Amino acid sequence: MPPSPAPQVTKELILQRTDCKQLADVKKLDLSNLGLENIDGNLFSQMPNLQDLNLSKNKLAAFPEDLGLGKLQVLDVSENNLRSFLSLAQFQELEQVNIHDNPYTAADREQLTFLLPKIKSVDGDTIQDNHRQYLKRVFGTSLEEKVELLWETQYKSLFKKSQSAGVQRLLQDQFIQRAKQKIQAGPASMAQLRDWRIETIASKLVAEQDLKIARGEASMSSKRSHEESSTNGVSSEAEAPSKKPRNVTFNDKVVNAAEKSSETVTSRDGRVKVDLLPKTLGRTLAKKVVPKPASKKPSPTLSKDSTADYEPSHILQCHSLKNNRDDMKTMVWKCVFEPNPDKTEESTSIVATCGGESVCLLDCRTGKVVQKFSQPKEDFFCVVWMTIPLDDKKEKMTNILVVGGKKGKFYLIHPQQNIWYAEHEAHRRDMCSMVVHPDQPTWLYTGSYDKTIRLWDISPPKLPNYECRIKKLAEWSPPSIPLHMLLFPGRNLLLAACRSGCFGFKLNHKEENWKKTYTTEFTFPKVEKCTEDGQEVETEFMDNMTLISPDVIASKLVGHGCIYLWNLPGTLKRSAKIKVQGPQTLKVQPVAHLEWSETFIDYIYFKMWPGYDVLVCGDDVGNTWMYDVSKFLTRKLPEDTPVPPAQKLFWPDCTWNGTRLSKESDKDEVPTVVSPSSSMSETKVRLLPSVNDIAISSTGDFIVGVTDCNLVFMWRKNKTVE
């Protein structure tokens, strides 16, 4: 069952404890040792005269923003689960704070000197004037001058009016990484504080430059904006995935275009109506729009009967926040088919999707939401299936769904019994990636925005109370955020795709020479003039990779306009010739470049068709790219020319309530099916969504994609044309 509701603070409780007649009269409040997991911002904002607040010995993991406690001077949040104190910056009059027995670092403690101008003591220890002056001199004025000098001399001129938000984000990342590498400040023990201050100063300089540009030019529209995100309710110094939403609304029902008949998909989010192109028109559109390769050679034939046409079957809106049917802002991030517990190499027709506060299980045969699990104030970014023995009985296997998100927790769900039975605080920051060990089904690797990778051993639940043991086995420290991971137990290797590149780690943490830092960096071809205005931007931002064979890996770097295929054993062989102290750098020589979108939008993931030699990937305009990679599984020499997709499925042209999802440039106009309540003259056009993730069933009968505008789409193999 879901965790029991946490205790709540009420107006009556506060008045009872303070002997006040109204909240505005409360000046001192003790709410310690109540088991609180969160506090009501609306309730606390009614106490503007509060000066002394005790929240110690609770279970708080976050502090709400904008509580309105402008007169607060004393705060006790000791013995909680707070991992960051950035949100305390709202209490500018704070003089005394107790924070002991929280999972924070020394750098987190020193941040308070910069966040709270009137702070006098922390945990009863008076902040000495000489220490305050030292911190502000080294990490304040001096560091600001160094960052500003780097900005003025090397980066300020690179920011231009015509750039997209994606290009600017890449430049900002490059500026911050360069500043961290070049600028020294304070002792090594204060490196985390230095990095935080560099990011704060650099982000401010970029924001000021953006404001200057905006004054001379209207702000540009972007499908994905990297605004400052929040983690556990507090502002974060590194951005979690975010996109700029679109303003689109829905009607009441779902239409199955393949059968040209109305079908209602019922979920807790209400019903949706989408009018799609007829299946014949869908195939006509595909033939019309797919350009032929320049060589005029036909596209490669996909392996094992995968050349069958696909037709759109369902589009669902099932992750709406607070059951709002007009919600087009919630982003759905990941989708993965459920494995057959008896034959894990095969999948069922059930696919799990995660985004916003919810995790949904969809049946591709019917297009219906069969189960939905929600966690208030979460934002789920990653999901994975674990097939493990039930109650330690290896005769019977079952599927456990694991999901993680912005709170740094992962949650365990047993869909077969409709039970959400456990949650665990795994990281200090947002969880962004998970992978299960191929040989140890109870081992889960998690990656986070706190720049750590951690290994957990999750025991099978013990019935009937679903008791389970979760044990941390190891931890690695990549140089930047790990967005995807691959495991090679036979090579003692863990590969991590990070914002600053691809890095290798020793996988066997039980060995004597095991290291938690990376041992190998894999570098890829540099990209020149990859922006729309011809500006050079060097980026090593790798947001995805996957295995296409035991030896060959597919990797995608933001802004490169292709997907690289490269041979791991061949690359590692060159390491034997390199004798260096510390981490070594290996240059990757791709065996092929798969043609893909030129977009700078990140967090677009791809997958392999299980058991087949077909790679599927979405893009920034709703399309699905399918590649035949069979001939590259044993290739050692690189392919001379880029490899086009063998098949490309285009987003079905659809309208609802007078709003149409369409291409940004619509030179090749196609007919549009509209709802009876609207006319063609009334139809409004909205840009096509980005496909954040995509999955294909083991039989190839179903393709599912999730988007940045709260839509899940399904394609079904057209059996009649086989």
C-alpha positions in Angstrom: 0.0 0.0 0.0 1.1 3.6 -0.4 2.9 5.2 2.5 0.5 6.5 5.3 -0.2 10.3 5.2 2.3 12.4 7.2 1.1 14.5 10.1 -0.2 18.0 9.2 0.0 21.3 11.0 -3.4 23.1 11.3 -4.4 26.5 12.4 -6.1 25.1 15.5 -2.8 23.3 16.5 -0.8 26.5 16.2 -3.2 28.6 18.2 -3.4 25.9 20.9 0.3 25.8 21.3 0.8 29.5 21.4 -2.3 30.7 23.3 -2.9 33.3 20.6 -6.3 34.3 19.2 -5.1 34.7 15.6 -2.2 33.7 13.5 -1.0 37.2 13.0 -0.2 37.5 16.7 2.1 34.5 16.8 5.8 35.5 17.5 7.2 32.2 18.8 6.2 28.7 17.6 7.4 25.2 18.6 6.5 22.4 16.2 9.3 20.0 17.1 9.1 16.2 17.2 5.8 15.9 15.3 7.0 13.7 12.4 6.4 16.5 9.9 7.4 15.8 6.3 6.3 19.1 4.9 4.9 22.4 6.0 1.9 24.4 4.6 3.2 27.5 3.0 -0.2 29.1 2.9 -0.7 28.6 6.6 2.8 30.0 7.6 2.3 33.0 5.4 -0.5 34.1 7.8 2.1 34.6 10.6 4.0 37.7 9.4 5.2 38.5 12.9 6.8 35.2 13.6 10.3 35.7 15.0 11.3 32.3 16.5 10.4 28.9 14.8 11.4 25.5 16.1 11.0 22.6 13.5 13.6 20.3 15.0 13.3 16.5 15.2 10.9 16.1 12.2 11.3 14.6 8.7 11.5 17.7 6.6 13.4 17.1 3.3 12.6 20.6 1.8 11.7 24.1 2.8 8.9 25.9 0.8 9.8 29.1 -0.9 8.2 32.4 -0.1 6.8 31.6 3.4 6.4 35.4 4.0 8.2 35.2 7.4 10.0 38.5 6.9 10.7 39.0 10.7 12.1 35.5 11.4 15.3 35.8 13.5 15.7 32.4 15.1 15.2 29.0 13.3 15.8 25.5 14.5 15.7 22.8 11.8 18.1 20.3 13.4 17.5 16.6 13.2 15.6 16.6 9.9 16.4 15.4 6.3 17.4 18.7 4.8 20.1 18.3 2.1 20.2 22.0 1.1 19.8 25.3 2.8 19.4 27.5 -0.3 15.7 28.2 0.5 16.7 29.8 3.8 17.8 32.9 1.7 14.2 34.1 2.0 14.8 34.8 5.7 17.0 37.9 5.4 16.5 38.9 9.1 17.7 35.5 10.3 20.4 35.7 13.0 20.5 32.3 14.6 20.0 28.9 13.0 20.4 25.3 14.1 21.0 22.8 11.3 22.9 19.9 13.0 22.0 16.3 12.3 21.0 16.9 8.7 22.7 15.2 5.7 24.6 18.3 4.5 28.2 19.0 3.8 30.6 21.6 5.2 30.2 23.7 2.0 26.4 23.7 2.6 27.0 25.2 6.0 29.4 27.9 4.7 26.7 28.9 2.1 24.8 30.5 4.9 27.3 33.2 5.2 26.4 34.3 1.6 22.7 33.6 1.9 22.0 35.3 5.2 23.5 38.8 5.6 22.6 39.1 9.3 23.5 35.6 10.5 25.4 35.6 13.8 25.5 31.9 14.9 25.1 28.4 13.4 24.4 25.5 15.8 25.3 27.8 18.7 28.7 28.6 17.3 29.3 32.3 16.8 30.5 33.2 13.3 33.8 35.0 13.9 34.3 38.2 12.0 37.7 37.1 10.6 36.2 33.9 9.2 33.3 35.8 7.6 35.6 38.3 6.1 37.8 35.5 4.7 34.9 33.7 3.1 33.6 36.9 1.5 37.0 37.9 0.3 38.0 34.6 -1.2 34.6 33.3 -2.4 33.0 36.8 -2.8 34.8 39.8 -4.3 37.9 38.0 -5.4 36.0 35.1 -7.1 33.6 37.5 -8.7 36.4 39.4 -10.3 38.0 36.3 -11.7 34.7 35.0 -13.2 33.9 38.4 -14.6 37.3 38.6 -16.3 36.8 35.2 -18.0 33.3 36.3 -19.0 34.4 39.6 -20.5 37.5 38.3 -22.4 36.2 35.0 -23.7 32.4 34.4 -23.5 30.3 37.6 -23.4 30.7 38.3 -27.1 29.5 34.8 -28.0 26.0 35.5 -26.8 24.0 36.9 -29.7 20.4 37.9 -30.5 19.7 35.2 -33.1 20.6 32.3 -30.9 18.1 29.7 -29.7 17.8 28.9 -26.0 19.5 25.5 -26.6 22.6 27.2 -28.1 22.7 29.7 -25.2 22.4 26.9 -22.7 25.4 25.1 -24.3 27.4 28.2 -24.1 26.5 28.8 -20.5 27.5 25.2 -19.6 30.8 25.7 -21.4 31.4 29.0 -19.6 30.7 27.4 -16.2 32.8 24.3 -16.8 35.7 26.5 -18.1 35.5 28.7 -15.0 35.6 25.7 -12.7 38.6 24.3 -14.5 40.6 27.5 -14.7 39.7 29.5 -11.6 41.2 28.5 -8.2 39.8 29.8 -4.9 40.3 28.5 -1.3 41.5 25.1 -0.1 40.5 21.8 -1.8 38.1 21.1 1.1 36.0 24.1 0.0 35.8 23.0 -3.7 32.0 22.5 -3.5 31.5 26.0 -2.1 33.8 27.4 -4.8 31.8 25.6 -7.6 28.5 26.8 -6.2 29.7 30.4 -6.1 31.1 30.1 -9.7 27.7 28.8 -10.9 25.9 31.5 -9.1 28.1 34.3 -10.4 28.2 32.9 -13.9 24.4 32.4 -14.1 23.9 36.0 -13.0 26.3 37.3 -15.7 24.4 35.3 -18.4 21.0 36.4 -17.1 22.1 40.0 -17.3 23.3 39.6 -20.8 20.0 37.9 -21.8 18.2 40.9 -20.3 20.2 43.3 -22.4 19.5 41.3 -25.5 15.8 41.1 -24.7 15.6 44.9 -24.4 16.7 45.1 -28.0 14.8 42.2 -29.4 11.7 40.4 -28.4 12.4 37.1 -26.6 12.6 34.1 -28.9 10.3 31.2 -28.7 11.9 27.9 -27.8 10.5 24.4 -27.4 12.8 23.7 -24.4 14.0 26.4 -22.0 16.5 25.7 -19.3 15.2 27.9 -16.6 16.4 27.5 -13.0 14.7 24.4 -11.6 14.1 23.4 -8.0 15.1 20.3 -6.1 13.1 19.3 -3.0 11.4 22.6 -3.1 14.6 24.7 -3.1 16.4 26.5 -5.9 19.1 24.4 -7.4 22.4 25.4 -8.8 22.2 22.9 -11.7 19.3 22.5 -13.9 16.9 19.6 -13.9 15.2 18.7 -17.2 12.8 21.4 -18.2 11.0 22.6 -21.4 9.0 25.5 -22.3 5.3 24.4 -22.4 2.8 24.9 -25.1 -0.6 26.3 -24.7 -3.0 23.7 -26.2 -6.3 22.4 -25.0 -8.3 19.2 -25.5 -11.9 18.1 -25.9 -13.5 15.2 -24.1 -12.8 11.9 -25.9 -10.1 9.9 -27.6 -10.6 8.9 -31.3 -8.9 5.7 -32.6 -8.0 6.9 -36.1 -6.9 3.5 -37.2 -10.4 2.1 -36.9 -12.1 5.5 -37.7 -14.3 5.0 -34.7 -14.7 6.8 -31.4 -13.2 5.2 -28.3 -13.1 6.6 -24.8 -9.9 6.1 -22.7 -10.8 6.5 -19.1 -8.2 7.5 -16.6 -8.0 9.6 -13.5 -7.1 12.6 -15.6 -10.4 12.6 -17.5 -11.0 12.0 -21.1 -9.4 13.4 -24.2 -10.5 13.7 -27.8 -7.9 13.7 -30.6 -8.8 13.6 -34.2 -6.1 11.9 -36.3 -5.4 11.4 -39.9 -6.9 8.3 -41.5 -4.4 5.5 -41.7 -4.2 5.7 -45.5 -3.4 9.4 -45.3 -0.8 8.7 -42.7 1.1 6.4 -45.1 0.7 9.0 -47.9 2.2 11.7 -45.7 5.2 9.5 -44.9 5.9 8.8 -48.5 5.5 12.4 -49.4 7.7 13.9 -46.7 10.6 11.4 -46.3 13.4 12.7 -48.5 15.4 10.3 -50.6 19.1 10.0 -49.8 21.3 12.1 -52.0 22.9 9.0 -53.5 19.4 7.9 -54.7 20.0 4.5 -53.2 17.0 2.9 -51.5 16.9 2.9 -47.7 18.2 -0.2 -46.1 15.8 -3.0 -45.4 15.0 -3.4 -41.7 15.7 -6.9 -40.3 13.2 -9.6 -39.5 9.9 -8.4 -40.8 10.3 -4.8 -39.5 9.5 -3.2 -42.8 5.7 -3.4 -42.1 3.9 -0.1 -42.1 2.9 1.4 -38.8 -0.3 3.4 -38.3 -1.2 5.7 -35.4 -3.5 4.0 -33.0 -3.8 6.2 -29.8 -2.8 9.5 -28.3 -3.4 9.8 -24.6 -3.1 12.6 -22.1 -2.6 10.8 -18.8 -0.1 12.7 -16.7 -2.1 15.9 -16.1 -1.4 17.8 -12.9 -4.3 17.8 -10.5 -6.5 16.0 -13.2 -6.5 19.1 -15.3 -7.5 18.2 -18.8 -6.1 21.4 -20.2 -2.6 20.6 -18.8 -0.2 20.8 -21.7 2.8 21.8 -19.5 3.5 18.5 -17.8 6.4 16.7 -19.5 6.4 12.9 -19.8 10.1 11.8 -19.7 10.4 8.0 -20.0 8.6 5.0 -21.3 9.6 1.3 -21.0 7.8 -1.9 -21.9 7.1 -4.4 -19.1 9.3 -7.6 -19.5 7.7 -11.0 -19.5 8.7 -12.3 -16.0 9.1 -15.8 -17.3 11.0 -14.8 -20.5 12.7 -11.4 -19.7 13.9 -11.1 -23.3 10.3 -10.7 -24.3 7.9 -7.9 -23.4 4.2 -7.7 -22.7 1.8 -5.2 -24.3 2.0 -3.0 -21.1 4.2 0.1 -21.1 5.1 2.2 -18.1 5.4 6.0 -18.5 6.5 8.6 -16.0 6.2 12.3 -15.8 4.9 15.0 -13.4 3.5 13.5 -10.3 2.4 10.2 -11.8 3.4 6.9 -13.2 1.0 5.2 -15.7 0.7 1.7 -17.0 -0.8 1.6 -20.5 -2.1 -1.4 -22.5 -1.1 -0.9 -26.1 -3.7 -3.3 -27.3 -6.6 -1.1 -26.1 -4.9 2.3 -25.6 -6.2 2.4 -22.0 -4.6 3.4 -18.7 -4.8 0.2 -16.7 -3.0 1.5 -13.6 -1.9 4.9 -12.3 0.3 5.7 -9.3 0.7 9.3 -8.0 3.0 11.0 -5.5 2.1 14.7 -4.7 4.8 17.3 -5.3 7.1 14.8 -7.1 8.3 15.1 -10.7 9.3 11.7 -12.0 12.2 11.6 -14.5 13.2 7.9 -14.7 11.6 4.5 -14.6 12.9 0.9 -14.9 11.6 -2.6 -14.4 13.2 -5.2 -12.1 12.3 -8.8 -12.5 13.0 -10.5 -9.1 11.9 -13.5 -7.1 8.8 -13.0 -5.0 9.4 -13.4 -1.3 12.8 -15.1 -2.0 11.1 -18.0 -3.8 13.0 -18.3 -7.0 10.4 -20.5 -8.5 8.1 -17.5 -9.2 9.4 -14.3 -10.6 7.5 -11.0 -10.6 8.0 -7.5 -12.0 8.7 -4.5 -9.7 8.5 -1.0 -11.1 11.1 1.5 -9.8 10.6 5.2 -10.4 12.8 8.2 -9.4 12.4 12.0 -9.6 13.3 15.4 -8.3 13.1 14.5 -4.5 16.1 12.2 -4.9 14.1 9.2 -3.9 13.2 6.0 -5.7 9.9 4.3 -5.2 9.1 0.6 -5.4 5.7 -0.5 -6.9 4.3 -4.0 -7.4 1.7 -3.5 -10.2 0.4 -7.1 -10.0 -1.0 -6.3 -6.5 -1.5 -2.6 -7.1 0.8 -1.8 -4.2 3.2 1.1 -3.8 5.2 -0.6 -1.0 8.5 1.3 -0.4 10.5 4.5 -1.0 14.1 5.3 -0.3 16.1 8.5 -0.2 18.9 7.7 -2.6 20.4 11.1 -3.4 20.6 14.7 -2.3 19.4 16.0 -5.7 17.1 15.0 -8.6 17.4 11.4 -9.8 17.9 11.4 -13.6 19.0 7.8 -14.5 18.6 4.2 -13.4 19.8 0.9 -14.7 19.6 -2.7 -13.4 22.6 -5.0 -13.3 22.3 -7.6 -16.1 23.5 -10.5 -13.9 22.3 -9.3 -10.5 18.5 -8.6 -10.8 18.3 -6.9 -7.3 21.1 -4.5 -8.0 20.0 -1.0 -9.0 22.4 1.8 -10.2 21.1 5.3 -9.8 22.5 8.6 -11.2 21.7 12.0 -9.8 22.1 15.8 -10.2 24.3 15.6 -7.1 26.9 14.2 -9.5 27.0 10.7 -8.0 26.2 7.2 -9.2 25.2 4.8 -6.4 24.6 1.0 -6.3 21.8 -0.4 -4.3 20.9 -3.9 -3.3 17.1 -4.2 -3.1 15.9 -7.4 -1.5 12.6 -9.1 -2.8 9.6 -8.0 -0.7 8.6 -10.4 2.1 4.9 -11.1 2.1 2.4 -10.3 3.3 3.7 -7.0 4.7 6.0 -6.3 1.7 9.0 -5.7 4.0 12.3 -5.2 2.0 15.9 -4.3 2.7 17.7 -1.6 0.8 21.4 -1.5 1.1 24.0 0.8 -0.5 26.9 -1.1 -1.9 29.0 1.4 -3.7 29.3 5.0 -5.0 31.1 6.7 -7.9 31.7 10.4 -8.6 31.5 11.4 -12.2 32.7 14.9 -13.1 29.2 16.1 -14.1 25.6 14.9 -14.1 25.2 11.2 -15.2 22.3 11.0 -17.6 22.6 7.4 -18.7 24.7 4.4 -17.7 25.8 1.1 -19.3 27.3 -1.9 -17.5 29.9 -4.3 -18.7 30.6 -6.8 -15.9 32.9 -8.9 -18.0 35.1 -5.8 -18.6 34.8 -4.5 -15.0 33.5 -1.3 -16.6 30.7 1.2 -15.9 30.1 3.8 -18.7 28.3 7.0 -17.8 26.9 9.5 -20.4 27.3 12.9 -18.7 26.8 16.5 -19.4 30.5 16.9 -19.9 31.2 13.7 -21.9 31.5 10.0 -21.6 33.4 8.5 -18.7 34.4 5.0 -17.6 34.6 3.6 -14.0 35.8 0.5 -12.4 32.7 -1.6 -11.9 33.9 -4.2 -9.3 33.9 -2.2 -6.1 35.2 -5.2 -4.1 38.6 -5.2 -5.9 41.6 -3.7 -4.0 42.3 -1.2 -6.7 38.7 0.0 -7.0 38.3 3.7 -7.4 35.2 5.9 -7.1 36.5 8.4 -9.6 36.6 7.8 -13.4 39.5 6.0 -14.9 38.8 6.7 -18.6 37.4 9.6 -20.6 36.1 8.8 -24.1 36.2 11.8 -26.5 34.2 12.2 -29.6 34.7 14.2 -32.8 34.5 17.9 -32.3 31.6 19.8 -33.9 32.3 23.0 -35.9 29.8 25.6 -36.8 26.9 23.6 -35.4 24.6 26.5 -34.5 22.0 28.0 -36.8 24.0 31.2 -37.2 27.2 29.4 -38.0 28.8 30.0 -34.6 31.2 27.4 -33.3 30.2 25.7 -30.1 32.2 22.8 -28.6 29.9 20.5 -26.7 30.6 17.1 -25.1 27.0 17.0 -23.6 26.1 13.3 -24.1 22.5 12.7 -23.1 22.0 9.1 -24.2 23.7 5.9 -25.2 22.7 2.3 -25.6 24.1 -1.1 -26.6 23.3 -2.3 -30.1 25.5 -5.4 -29.6 27.9 -6.7 -26.9 30.7 -4.6 -28.5 29.0 -1.7 -30.3 27.5 1.3 -28.6 25.2 4.0 -29.9 25.8 7.5 -28.4 24.2 10.9 -29.0 25.7 14.2 -28.2 23.7 17.4 -28.1 24.1 19.5 -31.2 26.1 17.0 -33.3 23.2 16.2 -35.6 23.9 12.5 -35.7 24.0 9.3 -33.5 27.5 7.8 -33.3 28.1 4.0 -33.5 31.4 3.0 -32.0 33.3 -0.2 -31.0 34.1 -0.5 -27.3 36.8 -3.3 -27.5 38.6 -1.5 -30.3 38.7 1.7 -28.4 39.9 0.0 -25.2 42.7 -1.7 -27.0 44.3 1.7 -27.5 44.4 2.2 -23.8 47.1 -0.6 -23.4 49.5 1.6 -25.4 48.9 4.6 -23.2 50.8 4.7 -19.9 49.8 7.7 -17.8 49.2 8.4 -14.2 45.6 8.9 -13.3 42.6 9.0 -15.7 43.4 8.4 -19.4 41.7 9.9 -22.4 40.7 7.7 -25.4 39.6 9.1 -28.7 36.6 7.4 -30.1 36.6 6.5 -33.8 33.0 5.9 -34.8 32.3 3.1 -37.2 29.1 4.9 -38.4 27.2 8.2 -38.2 23.4 7.8 -38.2 21.6 10.8 -39.7 19.5 12.6 -37.1 18.0 16.0 -36.3 20.2 19.1 -36.1 18.4 20.2 -33.0 20.0 21.5 -29.8 17.2 20.2 -27.7 18.5 17.7 -25.1 17.1 14.8 -23.2 15.8 13.0 -26.3 16.4 9.3 -25.7 16.5 6.2 -28.0 16.3 2.5 -27.6 17.0 -0.8 -29.4 14.3 -3.1 -30.7 14.9 -6.0 -28.3 16.3 -9.0 -30.1 16.5 -7.2 -33.4 19.1 -5.0 -35.1 16.9 -1.9 -35.2 17.5 1.4 -33.3 14.5 3.7 -32.8 14.7 7.4 -31.8 12.3 10.4 -31.5 13.2 14.0 -32.4 12.2 17.5 -31.6 9.3 17.6 -34.1 7.4 14.5 -33.2 9.0 12.1 -35.6 10.2 8.5 -35.1 13.5 7.5 -36.8 14.2 3.8 -37.3 17.7 2.6 -38.3 18.9 -0.8 -39.6 22.2 -1.2 -37.7 22.9 -4.9 -38.6 25.8 -4.3 -40.9 27.7 -2.3 -38.2 27.7 -5.0 -35.5 31.1 -6.4 -36.7 32.4 -3.5 -38.7 35.9 -2.2 -37.8 36.5 0.4 -40.5 34.3 3.6 -40.4 31.5 4.2 -42.8 32.4 7.0 -45.2 28.9 8.6 -45.6 26.2 9.3 -43.0 23.6 6.5 -42.7 20.0 7.6 -43.3 17.1 6.1 -41.4 15.6 3.0 -43.0 12.1 4.2 -42.0 10.7 7.4 -40.6 7.2 7.7 -38.9 5.8 11.2 -38.9 3.7 12.7 -36.1 0.1 12.2 -37.1 -1.5 15.6 -38.1 -4.1 16.1 -35.4 -6.4 18.9 -34.2 -8.6 19.3 -31.2 -11.0 22.1 -30.3 -9.7 24.2 -33.2 -6.0 23.7 -32.3 -3.6 21.8 -34.7 -0.2 20.3 -34.0 1.8 21.1 -37.0 5.3 21.6 -38.3 7.1 24.9 -37.8 7.3 25.3 -41.5 4.4 23.8 -43.5 5.4 24.0 -47.1 4.1 20.5 -47.9 0.5 21.1 -46.7 -1.5 18.0 -46.0 -5.3 17.6 -45.3 -6.3 17.8 -41.7 -9.1 16.0 -40.0 -10.8 18.4 -37.6 -13.5 18.0 -35.0 -17.1 18.8 -35.9 -17.1 21.8 -33.5 -14.3 23.6 -35.5 -13.8 24.6 -39.1 -10.6 24.8 -41.1 -10.7 28.6 -41.0 -10.8 28.5 -37.2 -7.9 26.1 -36.8 -4.9 27.4 -34.8 -1.5 26.0 -35.4 0.9 24.8 -32.6 4.4 23.4 -33.1 4.9 19.7 -33.0 6.1 18.2 -29.7 9.5 16.8 -28.8 9.6 13.1 -28.3 11.5 12.7 -25.1 11.7 8.9 -25.1 10.5 6.0 -27.3 10.1 2.3 -26.8 9.2 -0.6 -29.1 7.7 -4.0 -28.0 9.7 -7.2 -28.4 7.4 -8.3 -31.2 7.6 -4.9 -32.9 3.8 -4.7 -32.9 3.8 -1.4 -30.9 5.8 1.7 -30.7 5.2 4.2 -27.9 6.6 7.7 -27.5 6.3 10.3 -24.7 6.4 14.0 -25.3 7.1 17.4 -23.7 3.4 18.5 -23.8 1.7 15.8 -21.8 1.0 13.4 -24.7 1.7 9.7 -25.1 1.4 8.4 -28.6 1.1 4.8 -29.9 1.8 3.3 -33.3 0.6 -0.2 -34.2 2.1 -2.4 -36.9 -0.3 -2.7 -39.8 -0.7 -6.4 -40.1 -2.7 -6.2 -43.3 0.3 -5.1 -45.4 2.6 -7.9 -44.3 
